[in-house]
Amino acid sequence: MFFEKIPRIELANLPTPLERLNNINSQKNVDLWIKRDDLTGLAFGGNKLRKLEFLAADAREKQCDTLVTIGGQQSNHARLTAAAAAKLGLRATLLLLGEKTAEASGNYLLDLLLGAELKFLGDVNALELEKHLKREKEQLVSLGHNPYIIPLGGSNNLGVISYTAAVKELKGQRENIKTIITACGSAGTQAGIILGCKLFLPDCQVVGISVWHPADYLAEKLMELCTETIKEFQLPISISQKDITVLGDYIGAGYGVPDEMGLAAIRTFARREGIILDPTYTGKAAAALLDMIDQSKLSEPILFWHTGGTPGIFTHSSARHLSLEFSKS
Ligand SMILES: Cc1ncc(COP(=O)(O)O)c(C=O)c1O
């Protein structure tokens, strides 16, 4: 099968568990399941480890000695790139947006612990990230290194195909899922799931919940990633606009800013199921999920794909928001 010939290094604990959310189900009279990619393992896990299994294998094939990527100061992707590098005996250089702060917390703290080289870029234009990666690559080459550049969120063809493979894994656990809900940031995870559903679960609709960009921008990006990946790996499927559903209604006050609906969803998952979500990605996606369940908008059984991000609970900013919110009964 297509992606099974692509080089891959084992980094994640797979398959991740598929669980039924019994307490939420009886409260809301719904058939809801969760795919626990928060439990992929290495350094607190998360969705990016699946992508890194393919990206790091490509880096190894190219005999690279340094993984280089870019993200926000609290990037889960950057943290897991650092962890993958540590495990594989490679260097990691992380270009982080924003300013260095005196005290590190959450993912930033873990980046330091994992021994990555951190470079803070300050207030940079989000459209110029590639320029910064290119400049870093040139610098590392001039110092005698062989860097491997991983784009924002690991969202290129290799990142996408990892989630296409993940749907095959899901099919092995349960075949009748009708709707998948997932957080959408740099779009690679959702793009891979869309292709995977086309291949393995053709009756399943994929709904992405944007946590950052407007929905029309993401729809274009999803189409581009899906089309390129189909071409690159010669997948026997085609894709059209009707396969792409991404909602921009649950971003709240902005990327990484916790909001009331997201916090309520975090509370529901914690108190009813003992499952921890994060305020930036999975909390907002779960808020959308619960809202759409209340409006009977989703075909069942529904799967919520937990993409991880749990270190985001332990940042100074979320400590401020969350301790206020959760000390209410
Ligand atoms: C916890 C978590 N969930 C979801 C996403 C979104 O994945 P993608 O960037 O592939 O859209 C990210 C991306 O950083 C993430 O860290």
Ligand as a Chemical Component Dictionary entry (heavy atoms), coordinates in Angstrom:
data_LIG
# 
_chem_comp.id                   LIG 
_chem_comp.type                 NON-POLYMER 
_chem_comp.pdbx_formal_charge   0 
_chem_comp.three_letter_code    LIG 
# 
loop_
_chem_comp_atom.comp_id 
_chem_comp_atom.atom_id 
_chem_comp_atom.alt_atom_id 
_chem_comp_atom.type_symbol 
_chem_comp_atom.charge 
_chem_comp_atom.model_Cartn_x 
_chem_comp_atom.model_Cartn_y 
_chem_comp_atom.model_Cartn_z 
_chem_comp_atom.pdbx_ordinal 
LIG C1 C1 C 0 -1.901 19.920 19.709 1  
LIG C2 C2 C 0 -2.073 20.245 18.276 2  
LIG N1 N1 N 0 -3.237 19.935 17.689 3  
LIG C3 C3 C 0 -3.470 20.212 16.393 4  
LIG C4 C4 C 0 -2.522 20.850 15.629 5  
LIG C5 C5 C 0 -2.848 21.149 14.214 6  
LIG O1 O1 O 0 -2.180 20.322 13.329 7  
LIG P1 P1 P 0 -1.816 20.855 11.895 8  
LIG O2 O2 O 0 -0.775 21.928 12.081 9  
LIG O3 O3 O 0 -1.316 19.674 11.177 10 
LIG O4 O4 O 0 -3.063 21.447 11.318 11 
LIG C6 C6 C 0 -1.293 21.201 16.196 12 
LIG C7 C7 C 0 -0.295 21.915 15.404 13 
LIG O5 O5 O 0 0.651  22.474 15.864 14 
LIG C8 C8 C 0 -1.060 20.891 17.550 15 
LIG O6 O6 O 0 0.105  21.197 18.148 16 
# 
loop_
_chem_comp_bond.comp_id 
_chem_comp_bond.atom_id_1 
_chem_comp_bond.atom_id_2 
_chem_comp_bond.value_order 
_chem_comp_bond.pdbx_ordinal 
LIG C1 C2 SING 1  
LIG C2 N1 SING 2  
LIG C2 C8 DOUB 3  
LIG N1 C3 DOUB 4  
LIG C3 C4 SING 5  
LIG C4 C5 SING 6  
LIG C4 C6 DOUB 7  
LIG C5 O1 SING 8  
LIG O1 P1 SING 9  
LIG P1 O2 DOUB 10 
LIG P1 O3 SING 11 
LIG P1 O4 SING 12 
LIG C6 C7 SING 13 
LIG C6 C8 SING 14 
LIG C7 O5 DOUB 15 
LIG C8 O6 SING 16 
# 
